[in-house]
């Protein structure tokens, strides 16, 4: 044996050349390396790590950190080896291998996460999964905790008792490749960060970094939970039989399965008796196809109505507790009857009363229509069992496109039909509600042309006597022209708000408007052309109103106002017109302006006056007979703008003094 051993050594020397063999033993005699220690214990990518031990210079040495191969630097000796920290690793055990076997460090190498300096890391340790750890962190410093994970592992991080409170801590989790799986800022830490992170795709050591953002040392409790795979909670029938399920592992989700035997069936799900810990919104749930496509979802105790099941097969009702909450919930699923055909609706305003008596079922009325036709729909006499807003309804085209959306007793006005064919007015009671309601459809008559509106303030009566019909006045306008409008004498049927009106360009752009008896402040016309003042009663209300419009002159220069207390009376004689006084001021001056003897038309509050700085910005505003005191903020010429409310005219006296 001794002679054979000598031959092996000599042969190796002959093949490799004695000068090129730095290793002391052949593969047959090599011993596994032993890692005694390494420095530094905390490093960044590309930092050099020195390993001490024995048998470190055997044939074919290799180093891995957390499974990632590192580059050896220099020539290993029997007791020392150096390597560079490889990228894409979050640290962990150091493993040395050679021809004789492998050796693993007893402690972890901690690698600084991205954007973290090693000097800022003041504490490191290996943590135990599912065990609460109190982590202490110095002011402005960071600590690291590590644990091992397999491919597919998911973790939930629970943070509690941050001290100090406020915006003090940030917590991040990194997988074995140093990819960030989730970060909780200080706000979420204070809320007790409880989040199920995405499944890891790389086996190895994962890292938790806790950063203290405050100027004081502090601590917080952190628990890492490994999340089991989604729990199969069994099957649920679709006949309304309730089933109670429980999820007891923090962060875990679960699911029930059910099958359908027909295409395009609809299913509803009702959940009740959710654990108190789930509150209103602490558990999310939904219906999913086998391929993971979500068909509908809700939260907490709720009702999911009319989910279409597109194919025959098995579906899942999935439950996802928020954060790391655990508890129970009861679910019941029911196949819903097909939408009820409630008959035909005529386009003549004749009412039709219909009922939906099966819980969860929807219904529809058919309505023939012609392309370009304008119609209106109205529902009334909705059963109390349906509630004031718990009957959703709308008009749909022959191909299923929604044209309108309404709820409860309502009026859908001025709907233009895009194609010729049979339309549907579809009704969807909320939840399991049932009841009756009345429906009517009306043809919308073309807008009524009320003639030309003069811009001289002369009133024009407008009568709207056909239900659902709108009307308009027209006038010729010039670019830059300023128009004000006042409506008065609106019928009681219009009340405050059931007549909408506005000024429109020929292209249909609304320039401004009001409701009922209202006033439109002067509007500058954007171009030459024909304009319309359109009147639009709400729903099918009818009545009359009086309209007057003015061509408002530009703001009038009312002259100068001295600051020596001399009074000046100014008058606004054109409806809708504003005016202004000019006065000189110096930055820092304390100015007192007194308004007095306002005309009775202005009363207490119907003329506003505003002091504007030299750059045009408003400094302060007052009304009628008021005294204003202000410290000027700029040097130059100020303007005191006088703005009568609505179309009022009259006079007011001003006096200004500097103190």
Secondary structure, DSSP 8 states (H G I E B T S, - for coil): -HHHHHHHHHHHHHHH-GGG---SS-TTT----EEEEEE-SEE-TT-EEEEEEESTTSSS-EEEETTEEEEEES---SSEEEEE--SS--EEEEEEEETTEEEEEEEEEEE--TT--GGGEEEEEE--TT--EEEEE-TT-EEEEEEEE-TT-EEEEEEEEEES-SS-EEEEEE-TT--EEEEE-HHHHHT--EEE----SS-EEEEEEEEE-SSS-EEEEEEEEEE---EEEEE--SBS--EEEEE-STT-EEEEEEEESSTTEEEEEEEE---GGGTTTSEEEEEE-TTS-EEEEEESS-EEEEEEE-SSEEEEEEEEESTT--EEEEEEEEEE---EEEEE--TTS--EEEEE-STT--EEEEEEE-TT-EEEEEEE---GGGTTT-EEEEEE-TTS-B---EESS-EEEEEE--SSEEEEEEEEESTT--EEEEEEEEE----EEEEE--SBS--EEEEE-STT--EEEEEEE-TT-EEEEEEE---GGGTTTSEEEEEE-TT--EEEEEESS-EEEEEE--SSEEEEEEEEESTT--EEEEEEEEE----EEEEE--SBS--EEEEE-STT--EEEEEEE-TT-EEEEEEE---TTTTTTSEEEEEE-TTS-EEEEEESS-EEEEE--S-EEEEEEEEESTT--EEEEEEEEE-
